[in-house]
Amino acid sequence: MNYYIITGTSKGIGKAIAEELLQDENNFVIGVCRNSTIQHKNYRHQPLDFSDIPAVEHNLHKVFVPFKDAERLVLINNAGVLGDIGYVGEGMPNERFEFVFDVNVIVPAMLMNTFLQVYQSLQIPKVIVNISSGAGKYPIDGWASYCASKAAIDMLSQTIQQEQHVRASDVRVYALSPGVVDTAMQEHIRESDAAKFSNVQRFRDYKEQGELASPEEVGSKIAWFLNNTDKFDEVIVSVRDM
């Protein structure tokens, strides 16, 4: 059995990836999120609130359980938040930076750390995929915390992969950008005040001109990627490469 531990499976890209993978009876998905929206014999929901770091720490043992029949193990850190849109120094509450980094960086780091520790002895293929963003490579005004958090996840992915090379491990780590997808995050972006985000009209145009990919389309491409990771040598990858 191939086991996929996926965060944020209640909606959007995470749900689409899970549903695509569950079409194969040889796959089992553990969905880690607050709400369960998938009903399938090969799906297990593990409730977790990523904004509550102590609760995450105390419940990691429920996520990373022994899989005696595992032939492949995959961790997909998909859950993420955009956070408040606005300029730094112009009324942005300090605690909102903490919230974004907790969900987008700290929890994924904790999950990767535990995944590698728990399954280190298993001599089977192991893959980590962190859902990243082009925003981690290019600054976008009004998105300081999101851009910085995605840049952090990119570097975290690259560093962990380098460590695995040093240890002569066969673990593969990727930071995957899904592109511009029609999700709830995009709705939040389109509702932004232009005074706090100068490019808001461009994102409204994406929707009006039908340039947003559907979660199902992206989920299908990511599922294909997961079955073809041997074709990708670089840590930083994009759905556009597929």
C-alpha angles and dihedrals in degrees: 000000000000112000121206120190105197128179122212098025096150093088147345123022095349093056091045092052092049094048092048092051092046090063086079112071090209090067127083121190127204107197114205112197142100099267132039116223100155124084114191136131090237095049128089123186119216110189114220135155109215093199089065104071097180090052091050091050092050094049103044090102088064091056100044102049126157114280104196095181096044116140094171134011124204130181116197116190098199104144114102144148133217094210126200116340112224145098121286110252093023104097099303109151111236093226091063090068089055091050094053094046092046093055099034102037117006098051094043088050091051091048093049092047092051094042091055094044097048098043099033094110096051110103095213134104112284125189133183120197120186114194104229134171143227084245087075090064103039127043115242118192113241092022101080097134094043094047092047093047093052091047086053093051090050092054092042089054093049093047094049090048090052090051091051089052090052090051090048089238123158092221112127122207125193138179105209124194111206097196125227107335131182099247138133088268089062090052089054091050094050091053092057124122110251088222088065098037118029095194097054093113091057090058091047088053091053088061097041093048095046094244096135117102116227119246088241093055092049092042090055092051092048091049088053089050091052089056092047106040090129088073093060120073100170122082094218110066137160136210085237087070090063 
